[in-house]
Amino acid sequence: MNDSLETTQEKIFASRRILLNFALITMCSQFTFALLAMKGVLLPQILELWDVSKTQFGLLLSVYGLASNVMYVLLSWAQDRYAPRQLISVTMVVGGITTSFLGKTSDFYVLLSLLLTLAICCEGAFWPAILSSVRKSTSDQQQSKVFGILEGGRGLIEFLQNAITLGLYAWLGNSVLGLEVAFMLNGGVMVLLGITCWFALPRNSLLKSEEASENKMAEVREGMKITLAMPEIWLAGISGFFIYFAYTSLPYYVTYLNESYTLPAIAASIFAILSTSAGRISSAFVAGFITNRLFGSSAGGMRAGLIAIALLGTTLALLPTTQSLLWVAMALLMPLIFVVFFMRALYFAPYGEMGLPPRFSGSVIAVAAFVVYAPSSFGYLVWGFILDSYPGETGYRFLFATLAFIGISGAVAAVLLRRRMGEGLRERIASKVSLLDAKLGLEGEEKTFAKT
């Protein structure tokens, strides 16, 4: 039997409306991160447009990442309290207007203010709402597939974003005016998507409480007490933490090929673009289907991927850096990149597979995002420190050895997660939720997007 978006056993999307809404939030999820997409292609031009140094640019992104992580936790309660229409559409419009101004200023403190606004809106409130909406778009059994489709779709949109940005830059005479136009165009698309979301996405939360605010907040608070006390929630987050930590090492593979094997910088960059674009799109789209078929669950898929990271990292750490082994190094880096993107498509899937009620999954995913994305605030610094402290071949050996250790540590967390998810976890969650409903006097079946 061939896996497809609609299998003979069960559809991934219960209705055409849910499928179209999923496509809409996939577009929102990538267009929101225009700056993060552009920096991988036109970083020198962005530095020129903003008139900032590399250190200042790094500081801007570090502040952005730190503020984002803090906001995940501070706004976690809002994910279950408010409907996707409110959380996604409003933040898209505000984020679109903010993005439009990114190409209009070179004042460092204005740029910092704009990025802080994006961190609050397009990360703290918006991103967990996207992830929880994806979780709610399908059944517990299809979580790996739907998150894989999300990541693959985002990769495809990112490729188109970069192609359009490069086209504008070239069309306008290799001028930074092309970036200014690209920021404005991207911001305009975000505003249009936000308006569309207001009319298309679900208008109500999935809580059982009536509309009275105090009742809804009581349900959210009690739900968070139950879910955030579960060790499985944190094990899933820790597994994702190690995956994202490994992901932050990817930019340094280009310098590895360039410095250790004297591959010309342009050739190394072409290798990186092709491998990362192809890796993100191809491996993410199939990740869920492969995981369900071969490993049984997202935890099993992450375990296998992290073990592969450990093996590949160890091999690269021991590989002699002689010119004749350049193709061997590239042959090892390619699957390493593919495996990282394969796992990126899986690390939020366990929160649906556990059997958490959709009405409580938003706050859980928001807190999980804080754990998973924590390396964004220090990972790049760690790799840079290793390479600066041990110049040349030694630094890269330490880098890949550290990567192998990350793979082993993450695999241990994934093994524990998989074991605990198979020990009656769904039944324990159902029992706790039943007691909560009895305590609050809540009745009725669990709501889903298919029933709203």
C-alpha positions in Angstrom: 0.0 0.0 0.0 1.3 3.4 -0.9 1.3 6.2 1.7 -0.4 9.3 0.5 -2.2 12.3 2.0 -5.2 10.1 2.1 -4.7 6.5 2.9 -7.3 3.8 2.7 -7.1 3.5 6.5 -7.4 7.1 7.6 -7.2 10.5 6.0 -4.5 12.8 7.3 -6.9 15.7 7.0 -10.5 15.0 7.9 -12.0 17.6 5.4 -11.0 19.8 2.5 -11.5 22.9 4.8 -8.9 21.6 7.3 -6.5 20.8 4.4 -6.8 24.4 3.0 -6.4 25.9 6.5 -3.2 23.7 6.9 -1.9 25.1 3.6 -2.7 28.6 4.8 -0.8 28.3 8.1 2.1 26.6 6.3 2.5 29.7 4.2 2.2 31.9 7.3 4.8 29.9 9.1 7.5 30.6 6.6 6.7 34.1 5.3 6.9 35.3 8.9 10.6 34.5 9.0 11.7 36.6 6.0 14.9 37.8 7.7 15.9 34.4 8.8 15.4 33.1 5.2 17.4 36.0 3.7 20.4 35.9 6.0 21.4 32.6 4.6 21.6 34.0 1.1 22.4 37.7 1.2 24.0 38.3 4.6 26.7 40.7 3.2 24.0 42.8 1.5 21.9 42.9 4.7 24.9 44.2 6.6 25.3 46.9 4.0 21.6 47.8 4.0 21.6 48.1 7.8 25.1 49.5 8.1 26.0 47.1 10.9 29.0 45.0 11.7 28.9 41.2 11.9 29.1 41.5 15.7 26.1 44.0 15.8 24.1 41.6 13.5 24.9 38.7 15.8 23.8 40.8 18.8 20.5 41.6 17.1 19.8 38.0 16.4 20.9 36.9 19.9 18.5 39.4 21.5 15.8 38.3 19.1 16.4 34.6 20.0 16.5 35.3 23.7 13.3 37.4 23.7 11.6 34.7 21.6 12.4 32.0 24.1 11.2 34.1 27.1 8.0 34.9 25.3 7.2 31.3 24.6 6.8 30.7 28.3 5.2 34.1 29.2 2.5 33.6 26.6 2.1 29.9 26.8 -1.3 30.3 28.6 -2.7 32.2 25.6 -2.3 29.3 23.2 -5.2 27.3 24.7 -7.2 30.3 25.8 -7.6 32.0 22.4 -8.6 30.6 19.0 -6.0 30.3 16.2 -7.8 33.1 14.3 -6.9 35.6 16.9 -3.4 34.5 17.7 -2.3 34.0 14.1 -4.1 36.7 12.1 -3.4 39.6 14.5 0.3 38.7 14.8 0.7 38.2 11.1 -0.7 41.7 10.4 1.5 43.3 13.1 4.5 41.3 12.0 3.9 42.2 8.3 3.9 45.9 9.1 7.1 45.5 11.2 8.8 43.5 8.5 8.1 46.2 5.9 10.1 48.7 8.0 13.2 46.4 8.2 14.5 47.8 4.9 13.7 51.4 5.8 16.2 52.1 8.6 19.9 51.7 9.5 19.6 52.9 13.0 20.7 50.1 15.3 18.3 50.8 18.1 15.3 51.1 15.7 16.4 47.8 14.3 16.6 46.3 17.8 13.1 47.6 18.5 11.7 46.1 15.3 13.3 42.7 16.0 11.9 42.8 19.6 8.5 43.4 18.2 8.9 40.5 15.8 10.1 38.3 18.7 7.0 39.1 20.8 4.5 38.7 17.9 6.0 36.4 15.4 7.7 34.1 17.8 6.2 34.3 21.3 2.5 34.4 20.4 2.6 33.2 16.8 4.9 30.2 16.4 3.4 28.0 19.2 -0.1 28.8 17.7 1.1 27.5 14.4 2.5 24.3 15.9 -0.5 23.7 18.1 -2.8 24.3 15.0 -0.8 21.7 13.1 -1.2 19.3 16.0 -4.9 19.9 16.0 -5.2 19.4 12.2 -5.1 15.6 12.3 -5.5 12.6 14.6 -2.9 11.4 17.2 -1.8 8.6 14.8 -0.9 11.0 12.0 1.3 13.5 13.9 4.6 12.5 12.4 3.2 12.8 8.9 1.6 16.2 9.3 4.6 17.8 11.0 6.8 16.4 8.2 4.5 17.9 5.6 4.7 21.3 7.4 8.5 21.3 7.5 8.8 20.2 3.9 6.3 22.9 2.8 8.2 25.5 4.7 11.4 24.4 3.0 9.8 24.8 -0.4 8.5 28.3 0.4 11.9 29.3 1.8 13.5 28.2 -1.5 11.0 30.4 -3.4 11.5 33.3 -1.0 15.3 33.2 -1.5 14.8 32.9 -5.3 12.6 35.9 -5.4 14.9 37.9 -3.2 17.9 37.1 -5.3 15.9 37.9 -8.4 15.0 41.3 -7.1 18.5 42.0 -6.0 19.9 41.2 -9.5 17.0 43.0 -11.3 17.7 46.2 -9.4 21.3 46.2 -10.4 22.8 44.3 -7.4 21.6 47.1 -5.2 20.5 46.9 -1.6 17.3 48.5 -2.9 16.4 44.9 -3.9 16.5 43.9 -0.3 14.4 46.9 0.7 11.8 45.9 -1.9 11.9 42.3 -0.7 11.2 43.2 2.9 8.3 45.4 1.8 6.9 42.7 -0.5 7.2 40.0 2.2 5.6 42.3 4.7 2.7 42.9 2.4 2.2 39.2 1.8 2.1 38.7 5.6 -0.6 41.3 6.0 -2.7 39.7 3.3 -2.2 36.2 4.8 -3.2 37.6 8.3 -6.4 39.1 6.9 -7.2 35.8 5.2 -6.6 33.9 8.4 -9.1 36.1 10.2 -11.9 34.8 7.9 -10.6 31.3 7.3 -9.3 29.9 10.6 -11.4 28.5 13.5 -13.1 31.2 15.5 -13.3 29.3 18.8 -10.9 27.6 21.1 -11.3 23.9 21.8 -11.9 24.4 25.6 -15.1 22.9 27.1 -15.8 25.9 29.3 -18.5 28.4 28.4 -17.4 31.8 27.1 -17.0 33.3 30.6 -13.3 34.3 30.8 -12.7 33.1 34.3 -14.0 29.6 33.5 -11.8 29.3 30.5 -8.7 30.5 32.4 -9.4 28.0 35.2 -9.5 25.2 32.6 -6.3 26.4 31.0 -4.5 26.6 34.4 -5.6 23.2 35.5 -4.7 21.7 32.2 -1.2 23.2 32.4 -0.8 21.8 35.9 -1.5 18.3 34.7 0.5 18.4 31.4 3.6 20.2 32.6 4.0 17.8 35.5 4.4 14.9 33.1 8.1 13.7 32.6 7.2 12.7 29.1 6.6 16.3 28.1 10.1 17.2 29.2 11.8 14.1 27.7 10.3 15.1 24.3 11.5 18.6 24.8 15.0 17.4 25.7 15.1 15.2 22.6 14.2 18.2 20.5 16.8 20.3 22.3 19.6 18.0 21.2 18.3 17.8 17.6 18.2 21.6 17.4 21.7 21.9 19.0 22.9 19.6 16.2 21.1 21.8 13.6 23.1 24.9 14.8 26.3 23.2 13.6 25.2 23.2 10.0 26.6 26.6 8.9 30.2 25.5 9.9 30.2 22.6 7.5 30.9 25.1 4.7 34.1 26.4 6.5 35.1 22.8 7.3 35.2 21.9 3.6 36.8 25.2 2.7 39.5 25.2 5.4 40.2 21.5 5.9 40.0 20.4 2.3 40.7 23.7 0.5 37.5 23.5 -1.4 36.9 26.9 -3.0 34.4 29.0 -1.0 31.9 29.3 -3.8 32.0 25.5 -4.4 31.4 24.9 -0.6 28.5 27.4 -0.6 26.9 25.7 -3.6 27.3 22.3 -1.8 25.6 23.8 1.3 22.8 25.4 -0.6 22.0 22.3 -2.6 22.3 19.9 0.4 20.3 22.1 2.8 17.5 23.0 0.3 17.3 19.4 -1.0 17.7 18.0 2.5 15.0 20.1 4.1 12.4 19.6 1.3 12.9 16.0 0.5 13.7 14.5 3.9 11.0 16.5 5.8 8.2 15.6 3.4 8.9 11.8 3.8 9.9 11.9 7.4 6.5 11.1 8.9 5.7 8.4 6.4 9.1 6.7 6.9 8.9 7.1 10.7 5.4 5.5 11.0 6.4 2.6 8.7 9.9 1.8 10.1 10.0 3.1 13.6 6.4 3.1 14.8 6.5 6.6 16.3 8.2 9.9 16.2 10.3 9.0 19.3 11.6 5.9 17.4 12.5 8.1 14.4 14.3 10.6 16.6 16.2 7.8 18.4 17.4 6.4 15.0 18.3 9.8 13.7 20.3 10.8 16.8 22.2 7.5 16.7 23.0 8.2 13.0 24.3 11.7 14.1 26.5 10.1 16.7 28.0 7.6 14.2 28.5 10.2 11.4 30.0 12.7 13.9 32.4 10.1 15.2 33.4 9.1 11.7 34.0 12.8 10.6 36.0 13.4 13.8 38.4 10.6 12.9 38.5 11.2 9.1 42.0 12.3 7.9 41.9 15.8 6.3 43.8 14.9 3.1 42.7 16.3 -0.2 42.1 12.8 -1.6 39.3 12.3 1.0 37.3 15.4 0.0 34.6 13.4 -1.6 34.4 11.1 1.4 33.9 14.1 3.7 31.1 15.4 1.4 29.6 12.0 1.2 29.4 11.9 5.0 28.1 15.5 5.4 25.3 15.0 3.0 23.5 12.3 5.0 24.3 14.2 8.2 22.4 17.2 6.9 19.5 15.1 5.6 19.2 13.3 9.0 19.1 16.7 10.9 16.3 17.9 8.7 14.6 14.5 9.0 14.5 14.9 12.7 13.5 18.6 12.6 10.2 17.4 11.1 9.5 15.1 14.1 10.4 16.8 17.4 6.9 18.3 18.0 5.0 15.2 16.9 5.2 13.3 20.3 2.9 15.9 21.9 0.1 14.7 19.7 1.0 11.0 19.8 0.9 11.0 23.6 -2.9 11.5 23.5 -2.9 15.0 25.1 -6.3 16.6 24.5 -6.1 19.1 21.7 -7.5 21.8 24.0 -4.4 21.6 26.3 -1.7 21.0 23.6 -1.1 24.7 22.8 0.4 25.6 26.2 2.4 22.4 26.3 3.9 23.1 22.8 4.7 26.7 23.8 6.7 25.6 26.8 8.3 22.8 24.7 9.4 25.4 22.2 11.3 27.1 24.9 13.3 23.9 25.6 13.7 22.8 22.0 14.9 26.2 20.7 17.1 27.0 23.7 20.3 26.3 21.6 19.4 29.2 19.3 20.7 31.5 22.1 24.0 29.7 22.6 24.6 27.0 20.0 26.3 29.1 17.3 28.5 30.7 20.0 29.6 27.2 21.3 30.7 26.1 17.8 32.4 29.4 17.1 34.2 29.2 20.4 35.5 25.7 19.7 36.7 26.6 16.2 38.4 29.9 17.4 40.0 28.2 20.4 41.4 25.3 18.4 42.2 26.7 14.9 42.4 24.4 11.9 42.0 20.6 11.9 41.8 20.2 15.7 38.9 22.5 16.0 36.8 20.6 13.5 37.7 17.3 15.2 36.4 18.7 18.5 33.3 20.0 16.7 32.3 16.6 15.2 33.2 14.9 18.5 30.9 17.3 20.3 28.3 16.5 17.7 28.7 12.8 18.3 28.2 13.4 22.1 25.0 15.4 21.4 23.7 12.5 19.3 24.4 10.0 22.0 22.8 12.2 24.7 19.7 12.9 22.5 19.4 9.2 21.7 19.3 8.3 25.4 16.4 10.9 25.9 14.6 9.5 22.9 14.9 5.9 24.1 13.5 6.9 27.5 10.7 8.9 25.8 9.7 5.9 23.5 9.7 3.5 26.5 7.5 5.8 28.6 5.1 6.5 25.7 4.5 2.8 25.4 3.7 2.2 29.1 0.0 3.1 29.2 0.7 6.9 28.9 -2.5 7.6 26.9 -4.6 5.9 29.6 -2.9 7.8 32.4 -3.5 11.1 30.6 -7.2 10.2 29.9 -7.7 9.4 33.6 -6.1 12.7 34.8 -8.2 14.7 32.3 -11.4 12.9 33.4 -10.7 13.9 37.0 -10.0 17.5 35.9 -13.3 17.7 34.0 -15.2 16.3 37.0 -13.5 18.8 39.3 -14.5 21.8 37.0 -17.9 20.3 36.1 -17.0 20.1 32.4 -19.0 17.7 30.1 -19.0 16.6 26.5 -16.6 15.1 24.1 -13.2 16.5 23.2 -13.5 19.1 20.4 -11.3 19.0 17.3 -11.0 21.2 14.2 -13.1 18.6 12.4 -15.9 19.2 14.8 -15.8 23.0 15.0 
